[in-house]
Amino acid sequence: MAIDAATVRKVAHLARVAEPEDRLEALAQELNGILAWIEQLNEVDVQGVEPMTTAVEATQPLREDEVTAGGDPAKVLANAPKSADGFFVVPKVVE
């Protein structure tokens, strides 16, 4: 897939990025270089390699899933900007 100046102009417009007209061709060449590099990554043999989300093996510390009464409502609402009758008061967002 080759990117030309017209494509860069369109993407810049959609992204609301102002790029001078004389810079579009250089950006197109840079993006084509990046796409060529990505194509090289497709040549790497990844058979048998497990997908990973991080380079460091880590497990999430989990807590017991216990149902509680929520504690003391007065303490829960103490940090609320507004409360009424034991509930949080929030601005209306739906007409």
RAGIBEL-V35379 format. One line per field, one symbol per residue. phi: phi as a letter, one per 40 degrees, with the letter a starting at -180 (. if undefined). psi: psi as a letter, one per 30 degrees, with the letter a starting at -180 (. if undefined). burial: 1 if it has 16 or more other C-alpha atoms within 10 Angstrom, else 0. Layout:
phi=???
psi=???
burial=???
This chain:
phi=.bbbccccdccccccfbcbcdccccccccccccccccccccccccbcgcccbcacbcabccbbccbcbcggcdccccccccaaafgbcbbccbbc
psi=jkkleeeeeeeeeefhkjkkeffeeeeeeeeeeeeeeeeefffkjgkgkkklflfkkkkkkklkjkklggajeeeefefkeklkhglkklkkfk.
burial=00111001100000000000000110110011000000000000000000000000000000000000000000000000000000000000000
